[in-house]
Amino acid sequence: MNKSGPPPSAPPSYAESVGGVPPSSPFVQPGQTIIVTTLVPPGPGPTHMVCPHCHAEIDTSIRSEPSLLAWISGGILALMGCWFGCCLIPCCIPSCMNIVHSCPNCKAHLGTFNSL
Ligand SMILES: [Zn+2]
């Protein structure tokens, strides 16, 4: 195959020679506030947001439910012979719980927070 020689080494640019970085900061307009209305990443607690369904400014109402991992862990414990409530232990571990966010105004499901 046609193998060419090594490419000629380019002289270092100014930014490389001084060890700095080229100015690449994004242009931000002063005074412009970004209003986050939807798609707030749900957290472990009630999240203040604007409901994308009813457009009301709400704090999400949360409820916790056992995650899939809790059911799997409970099933494994049950298979290991831990009957009589031991298989329910994972359902009581907060890290195994999903936090389900819903709108208190229109009851819409807004997201699920998985602590894992
Ligand atoms: Zn709503």
Backbone and ligand atoms as CSV (ligand in chain L), in Angstrom:
chain,resi,resn,atom,element,x,y,z
A,1,MET,N,N,0.844,-1.192,0.000
A,1,MET,CA,C,0.000,0.000,0.000
A,1,MET,C,C,0.873,1.232,0.000
A,2,ASN,N,N,0.285,2.297,-0.425
A,2,ASN,CA,C,1.035,3.554,-0.489
A,2,ASN,C,C,1.143,4.142,0.907
A,3,LYS,N,N,2.311,3.933,1.499
A,3,LYS,CA,C,2.481,4.423,2.869
A,3,LYS,C,C,3.291,5.701,2.834
A,4,SER,N,N,2.678,6.757,3.219
A,4,SER,CA,C,3.372,8.045,3.226
A,4,SER,C,C,4.156,8.196,4.515
A,5,GLY,N,N,5.026,9.119,4.512
A,5,GLY,CA,C,5.855,9.363,5.688
A,5,GLY,C,C,5.042,10.020,6.778
A,6,PRO,N,N,5.649,10.200,7.895
A,6,PRO,CA,C,4.940,10.861,9.001
A,6,PRO,C,C,4.586,12.286,8.632
A,7,PRO,N,N,3.431,12.732,9.082
A,7,PRO,CA,C,3.019,14.115,8.746
A,7,PRO,C,C,3.969,15.109,9.384
A,8,PRO,N,N,4.191,16.198,8.701
A,8,PRO,CA,C,5.075,17.228,9.283
A,8,PRO,C,C,4.477,17.783,10.565
A,9,SER,N,N,5.299,17.882,11.542
A,9,SER,CA,C,4.810,18.365,12.828
A,9,SER,C,C,4.464,19.837,12.737
A,10,ALA,N,N,3.242,20.132,13.100
A,10,ALA,CA,C,2.809,21.515,13.041
A,10,ALA,C,C,3.392,22.287,14.225
A,11,PRO,N,N,3.747,23.515,14.013
A,11,PRO,CA,C,4.245,24.312,15.146
A,11,PRO,C,C,3.134,24.524,16.155
A,12,PRO,N,N,3.455,24.498,17.418
A,12,PRO,CA,C,2.403,24.662,18.437
A,12,PRO,C,C,1.760,26.023,18.343
A,13,SER,N,N,0.462,26.019,18.554
A,13,SER,CA,C,-0.247,27.285,18.511
A,13,SER,C,C,0.061,28.100,19.759
A,14,TYR,N,N,-0.418,29.308,19.796
A,14,TYR,CA,C,-0.122,30.176,20.934
A,14,TYR,C,C,-0.721,29.606,22.204
A,15,ALA,N,N,-1.953,29.083,22.100
A,15,ALA,CA,C,-2.620,28.579,23.299
A,15,ALA,C,C,-1.873,27.373,23.848
A,16,GLU,N,N,-1.343,26.531,22.931
A,16,GLU,CA,C,-0.625,25.361,23.403
A,16,GLU,C,C,0.708,25.747,24.016
A,17,SER,N,N,1.364,26.767,23.434
A,17,SER,CA,C,2.682,27.130,23.924
A,17,SER,C,C,2.602,27.786,25.296
A,18,VAL,N,N,1.522,28.486,25.584
A,18,VAL,CA,C,1.400,29.135,26.893
A,18,VAL,C,C,0.595,28.278,27.864
A,19,GLY,N,N,0.042,27.179,27.373
A,19,GLY,CA,C,-0.684,26.279,28.258
A,19,GLY,C,C,-2.080,26.750,28.574
A,20,GLY,N,N,-2.560,27.702,27.847
A,20,GLY,CA,C,-3.907,28.184,28.114
A,20,GLY,C,C,-4.907,27.502,27.212
A,21,VAL,N,N,-6.122,27.892,27.327
A,21,VAL,CA,C,-7.170,27.357,26.479
A,21,VAL,C,C,-7.708,28.486,25.626
A,22,PRO,N,N,-8.085,28.202,24.407
A,22,PRO,CA,C,-8.663,29.251,23.558
A,22,PRO,C,C,-9.985,29.725,24.128
A,23,PRO,N,N,-10.282,30.985,23.934
A,23,PRO,CA,C,-11.555,31.497,24.472
A,23,PRO,C,C,-12.728,30.866,23.767
A,24,SER,N,N,-13.474,30.102,24.501
A,24,SER,CA,C,-14.612,29.406,23.896
A,24,SER,C,C,-15.832,29.473,24.803
A,25,SER,N,N,-15.884,30.490,25.657
A,25,SER,CA,C,-17.020,30.580,26.554
A,25,SER,C,C,-18.277,30.910,25.761
A,26,PRO,N,N,-19.374,30.276,26.101
A,26,PRO,CA,C,-20.614,30.545,25.360
A,26,PRO,C,C,-21.111,31.958,25.619
A,27,PHE,N,N,-21.759,32.468,24.623
A,27,PHE,CA,C,-22.277,33.831,24.739
A,27,PHE,C,C,-23.559,33.816,25.555
A,28,VAL,N,N,-23.535,34.554,26.649
A,28,VAL,CA,C,-24.689,34.616,27.537
A,28,VAL,C,C,-25.221,36.035,27.523
A,29,GLN,N,N,-26.473,36.153,27.224
A,29,GLN,CA,C,-27.073,37.474,27.206
A,29,GLN,C,C,-27.337,37.925,28.634
A,30,PRO,N,N,-26.879,39.108,28.999
A,30,PRO,CA,C,-27.122,39.580,30.366
A,30,PRO,C,C,-28.585,39.916,30.569
A,31,GLY,N,N,-29.060,39.605,31.729
A,31,GLY,CA,C,-30.428,39.950,32.069
A,31,GLY,C,C,-31.445,38.947,31.591
A,32,GLN,N,N,-30.992,37.928,30.879
A,32,GLN,CA,C,-31.945,36.938,30.389
A,32,GLN,C,C,-32.025,35.787,31.389
A,33,THR,N,N,-33.177,35.625,31.950
A,33,THR,CA,C,-33.356,34.545,32.914
A,33,THR,C,C,-33.985,33.355,32.225
A,34,ILE,N,N,-33.453,32.234,32.514
A,34,ILE,CA,C,-33.976,31.000,31.932
A,34,ILE,C,C,-34.986,30.416,32.900
A,35,ILE,N,N,-36.209,30.308,32.460
A,35,ILE,CA,C,-37.273,29.785,33.297
A,35,ILE,C,C,-37.465,28.317,32.951
A,36,VAL,N,N,-37.176,27.506,33.900
A,36,VAL,CA,C,-37.352,26.067,33.694
A,36,VAL,C,C,-38.787,25.724,34.063
A,37,THR,N,N,-39.512,25.278,33.082
A,37,THR,CA,C,-40.923,25.003,33.323
A,37,THR,C,C,-41.194,23.519,33.439
A,38,THR,N,N,-40.546,22.763,32.620
A,38,THR,CA,C,-40.837,21.332,32.617
A,38,THR,C,C,-39.539,20.557,32.678
A,39,LEU,N,N,-39.653,19.271,32.762
A,39,LEU,CA,C,-38.535,18.359,32.721
A,39,LEU,C,C,-37.528,18.647,33.824
A,40,VAL,N,N,-38.036,19.030,34.996
A,40,VAL,CA,C,-37.161,19.150,36.142
A,40,VAL,C,C,-36.814,17.743,36.604
A,41,PRO,N,N,-35.545,17.455,36.751
A,41,PRO,CA,C,-35.211,16.106,37.213
A,41,PRO,C,C,-35.767,15.863,38.600
A,42,PRO,N,N,-36.650,14.902,38.732
A,42,PRO,CA,C,-37.275,14.662,40.025
A,42,PRO,C,C,-36.251,14.179,41.037
A,43,GLY,N,N,-36.371,14.690,42.238
A,43,GLY,CA,C,-35.452,14.316,43.294
A,43,GLY,C,C,-36.153,13.482,44.341
A,44,PRO,N,N,-35.467,13.259,45.443
A,44,PRO,CA,C,-36.067,12.427,46.493
A,44,PRO,C,C,-37.158,13.139,47.262
A,45,GLY,N,N,-37.303,14.444,47.068
A,45,GLY,CA,C,-38.318,15.185,47.790
A,45,GLY,C,C,-39.226,15.920,46.833
A,46,PRO,N,N,-40.227,16.614,47.366
A,46,PRO,CA,C,-41.112,17.393,46.498
A,46,PRO,C,C,-40.330,18.426,45.709
A,47,THR,N,N,-40.619,18.521,44.440
A,47,THR,CA,C,-39.897,19.405,43.546
A,47,THR,C,C,-40.810,20.534,43.097
A,48,HIS,N,N,-40.291,21.764,43.206
A,48,HIS,CA,C,-41.080,22.917,42.761
A,48,HIS,C,C,-40.935,23.048,41.259
A,49,MET,N,N,-42.035,23.038,40.566
A,49,MET,CA,C,-41.995,23.086,39.116
A,49,MET,C,C,-43.347,23.560,38.597
A,50,VAL,N,N,-43.391,23.755,37.294
A,50,VAL,CA,C,-44.653,24.065,36.638
A,50,VAL,C,C,-45.140,22.802,35.951
A,51,CYS,N,N,-46.335,22.416,36.302
A,51,CYS,CA,C,-46.865,21.165,35.758
A,51,CYS,C,C,-47.027,21.293,34.249
A,52,PRO,N,N,-46.455,20.377,33.496
A,52,PRO,CA,C,-46.590,20.441,32.036
A,52,PRO,C,C,-47.990,20.105,31.555
A,53,HIS,N,N,-48.829,19.616,32.441
A,53,HIS,CA,C,-50.177,19.206,32.037
A,53,HIS,C,C,-51.191,20.317,32.288
A,54,CYS,N,N,-51.179,20.845,33.511
A,54,CYS,CA,C,-52.164,21.883,33.834
A,54,CYS,C,C,-51.505,23.253,33.970
A,55,HIS,N,N,-50.192,23.313,33.799
A,55,HIS,CA,C,-49.437,24.561,33.795
A,55,HIS,C,C,-49.600,25.339,35.096
A,56,ALA,N,N,-49.850,24.636,36.159
A,56,ALA,CA,C,-49.920,25.269,37.461
A,56,ALA,C,C,-48.559,25.165,38.136
A,57,GLU,N,N,-48.227,26.184,38.915
A,57,GLU,CA,C,-46.966,26.154,39.640
A,57,GLU,C,C,-47.193,25.361,40.921
A,58,ILE,N,N,-46.533,24.234,41.001
A,58,ILE,CA,C,-46.864,23.300,42.066
A,58,ILE,C,C,-45.583,22.767,42.702
A,59,ASP,N,N,-45.731,22.232,43.878
A,59,ASP,CA,C,-44.720,21.360,44.447
A,59,ASP,C,C,-45.234,19.938,44.272
A,60,THR,N,N,-44.427,19.133,43.650
A,60,THR,CA,C,-44.901,17.789,43.342
A,60,THR,C,C,-45.215,17.033,44.622
A,61,SER,N,N,-46.277,16.296,44.563
A,61,SER,CA,C,-46.582,15.398,45.673
A,61,SER,C,C,-45.918,14.063,45.379
A,62,ILE,N,N,-45.309,13.530,46.401
A,62,ILE,CA,C,-44.535,12.316,46.189
A,62,ILE,C,C,-45.139,11.160,46.971
A,63,ARG,N,N,-44.904,10.006,46.459
A,63,ARG,CA,C,-45.189,8.787,47.200
A,63,ARG,C,C,-44.085,7.794,46.858
A,64,SER,N,N,-43.784,6.972,47.796
A,64,SER,CA,C,-42.723,5.998,47.574
A,64,SER,C,C,-43.328,4.633,47.323
A,65,GLU,N,N,-42.720,3.931,46.419
A,65,GLU,CA,C,-43.165,2.572,46.148
A,65,GLU,C,C,-41.921,1.714,45.962
A,66,PRO,N,N,-42.018,0.449,46.290
A,66,PRO,CA,C,-40.843,-0.420,46.158
A,66,PRO,C,C,-40.392,-0.494,44.710
A,67,SER,N,N,-39.102,-0.348,44.512
A,67,SER,CA,C,-38.576,-0.445,43.168
A,67,SER,C,C,-38.462,-1.905,42.753
A,68,LEU,N,N,-38.090,-2.071,41.512
A,68,LEU,CA,C,-37.936,-3.432,41.000
A,68,LEU,C,C,-36.883,-4.184,41.792
A,69,LEU,N,N,-35.840,-3.449,42.200
A,69,LEU,CA,C,-34.773,-4.096,42.966
A,69,LEU,C,C,-35.293,-4.623,44.287
A,70,ALA,N,N,-36.237,-3.888,44.884
A,70,ALA,CA,C,-36.785,-4.341,46.157
A,70,ALA,C,C,-37.521,-5.660,45.984
A,71,TRP,N,N,-38.282,-5.750,44.894
A,71,TRP,CA,C,-39.016,-6.992,44.650
A,71,TRP,C,C,-38.049,-8.133,44.349
A,72,ILE,N,N,-37.008,-7.844,43.587
A,72,ILE,CA,C,-36.030,-8.890,43.260
A,72,ILE,C,C,-35.316,-9.343,44.531
A,73,SER,N,N,-34.898,-8.369,45.360
A,73,SER,CA,C,-34.210,-8.717,46.594
A,73,SER,C,C,-35.132,-9.513,47.508
A,74,GLY,N,N,-36.388,-9.092,47.555
A,74,GLY,CA,C,-37.343,-9.827,48.372
A,74,GLY,C,C,-37.540,-11.239,47.870
A,75,GLY,N,N,-37.565,-11.381,46.537
A,75,GLY,CA,C,-37.710,-12.715,45.973
A,75,GLY,C,C,-36.515,-13.588,46.279
A,76,ILE,N,N,-35.307,-12.978,46.217
A,76,ILE,CA,C,-34.097,-13.750,46.514
A,76,ILE,C,C,-34.104,-14.180,47.976
A,77,LEU,N,N,-34.475,-13.262,48.856
A,77,LEU,CA,C,-34.524,-13.611,50.277
A,77,LEU,C,C,-35.564,-14.697,50.524
A,78,ALA,N,N,-36.673,-14.630,49.794
A,78,ALA,CA,C,-37.703,-15.654,49.963
A,78,ALA,C,C,-37.186,-17.007,49.501
A,79,LEU,N,N,-36.425,-17.013,48.400
A,79,LEU,CA,C,-35.868,-18.266,47.908
A,79,LEU,C,C,-34.836,-18.823,48.874
A,80,MET,N,N,-34.157,-17.934,49.607
A,80,MET,CA,C,-33.156,-18.391,50.555
A,80,MET,C,C,-33.792,-18.894,51.845
A,81,GLY,N,N,-35.084,-18.784,51.939
A,81,GLY,CA,C,-35.749,-19.338,53.111
A,81,GLY,C,C,-36.115,-18.309,54.157
A,82,CYS,N,N,-35.928,-17.072,53.822
A,82,CYS,CA,C,-36.279,-16.026,54.781
A,82,CYS,C,C,-37.750,-15.681,54.628
A,83,TRP,N,N,-38.595,-16.539,55.082
A,83,TRP,CA,C,-40.024,-16.278,55.022
A,83,TRP,C,C,-40.425,-15.409,56.207
A,84,PHE,N,N,-41.689,-15.298,56.393
A,84,PHE,CA,C,-42.248,-14.610,57.553
A,84,PHE,C,C,-41.758,-13.168,57.665
A,85,GLY,N,N,-41.803,-12.482,56.559
A,85,GLY,CA,C,-41.571,-11.038,56.641
A,85,GLY,C,C,-40.179,-10.603,56.265
A,86,CYS,N,N,-39.199,-11.520,56.325
A,86,CYS,CA,C,-37.846,-11.108,55.970
A,86,CYS,C,C,-37.772,-10.667,54.507
A,87,CYS,N,N,-38.605,-11.279,53.667
A,87,CYS,CA,C,-38.561,-10.924,52.260
A,87,CYS,C,C,-39.152,-9.541,52.012
A,88,LEU,N,N,-39.746,-8.982,53.045
A,88,LEU,CA,C,-40.303,-7.638,52.895
A,88,LEU,C,C,-39.307,-6.572,53.315
A,89,ILE,N,N,-38.151,-6.988,53.820
A,89,ILE,CA,C,-37.168,-6.018,54.297
A,89,ILE,C,C,-36.735,-5.050,53.194
A,90,PRO,N,N,-36.418,-5.565,51.994
A,90,PRO,CA,C,-35.986,-4.605,50.955
A,90,PRO,C,C,-37.023,-3.544,50.659
A,91,CYS,N,N,-38.285,-3.865,50.870
A,91,CYS,CA,C,-39.334,-2.878,50.613
A,91,CYS,C,C,-39.307,-1.760,51.642
A,92,CYS,N,N,-38.556,-1.959,52.722
A,92,CYS,CA,C,-38.477,-0.949,53.759
A,92,CYS,C,C,-37.170,-0.175,53.696
A,93,ILE,N,N,-36.292,-0.546,52.802
A,93,ILE,CA,C,-35.025,0.169,52.668
A,93,ILE,C,C,-35.236,1.357,51.731
A,94,PRO,N,N,-34.945,2.563,52.194
A,94,PRO,CA,C,-35.226,3.733,51.348
A,94,PRO,C,C,-34.512,3.686,50.011
A,95,SER,N,N,-33.309,3.121,49.968
A,95,SER,CA,C,-32.580,3.108,48.702
A,95,SER,C,C,-33.200,2.166,47.702
A,96,CYS,N,N,-34.084,1.319,48.154
A,96,CYS,CA,C,-34.756,0.402,47.237
A,96,CYS,C,C,-36.119,0.940,46.821
A,97,MET,N,N,-36.393,2.176,47.201
A,97,MET,CA,C,-37.709,2.716,46.909
A,97,MET,C,C,-37.630,3.695,45.749
A,98,ASN,N,N,-38.649,3.691,44.939
A,98,ASN,CA,C,-38.820,4.713,43.920
A,98,ASN,C,C,-39.693,5.824,44.480
A,99,ILE,N,N,-39.327,7.055,44.180
A,99,ILE,CA,C,-40.143,8.185,44.574
A,99,ILE,C,C,-40.932,8.625,43.343
A,100,VAL,N,N,-42.232,8.493,43.425
A,100,VAL,CA,C,-43.096,8.824,42.299
A,100,VAL,C,C,-43.627,10.233,42.515
A,101,HIS,N,N,-43.353,11.107,41.558
A,101,HIS,CA,C,-43.826,12.488,41.633
A,101,HIS,C,C,-45.112,12.620,40.828
A,102,SER,N,N,-46.066,13.308,41.412
A,102,SER,CA,C,-47.297,13.566,40.690
A,102,SER,C,C,-47.760,14.981,41.005
A,103,CYS,N,N,-48.606,15.500,40.130
A,103,CYS,CA,C,-49.108,16.856,40.298
A,103,CYS,C,C,-50.266,16.839,41.286
A,104,PRO,N,N,-50.198,17.667,42.353
A,104,PRO,CA,C,-51.312,17.682,43.302
A,104,PRO,C,C,-52.554,18.358,42.731
A,105,ASN,N,N,-52.385,19.029,41.609
A,105,ASN,CA,C,-53.505,19.760,41.034
A,105,ASN,C,C,-54.308,18.897,40.059
A,106,CYS,N,N,-53.594,18.250,39.138
A,106,CYS,CA,C,-54.299,17.459,38.122
A,106,CYS,C,C,-53.963,15.976,38.232
A,107,LYS,N,N,-53.180,15.633,39.246
A,107,LYS,CA,C,-52.853,14.233,39.533
A,107,LYS,C,C,-52.060,13.559,38.422
A,108,ALA,N,N,-51.434,14.357,37.575
A,108,ALA,CA,C,-50.675,13.771,36.484
A,108,ALA,C,C,-49.358,13.213,37.009
A,109,HIS,N,N,-48.919,12.138,36.403
A,109,HIS,CA,C,-47.639,11.553,36.758
A,109,HIS,C,C,-46.529,12.377,36.119
A,110,LEU,N,N,-45.600,12.863,36.953
A,110,LEU,CA,C,-44.596,13.790,36.459
A,110,LEU,C,C,-43.215,13.170,36.384
A,111,GLY,N,N,-43.015,12.083,37.038
A,111,GLY,CA,C,-41.691,11.473,36.961
A,111,GLY,C,C,-41.453,10.565,38.135
A,112,THR,N,N,-40.426,9.776,38.021
A,112,THR,CA,C,-40.076,8.847,39.074
A,112,THR,C,C,-38.600,9.019,39.395
A,113,PHE,N,N,-38.324,9.168,40.669
A,113,PHE,CA,C,-36.952,9.273,41.121
A,113,PHE,C,C,-36.494,7.932,41.648
A,114,ASN,N,N,-35.443,7.431,41.049
A,114,ASN,CA,C,-34.859,6.182,41.524
A,114,ASN,C,C,-33.552,6.519,42.207
A,115,SER,N,N,-33.454,6.178,43.463
A,115,SER,CA,C,-32.282,6.579,44.229
A,115,SER,C,C,-31.053,5.758,43.879
A,116,LEU,N,N,-31.218,4.760,43.046
A,116,LEU,CA,C,-30.062,3.964,42.673
A,116,LEU,C,C,-29.377,4.544,41.451
L,1,ZN,ZN,ZN,-50.905,19.397,36.871
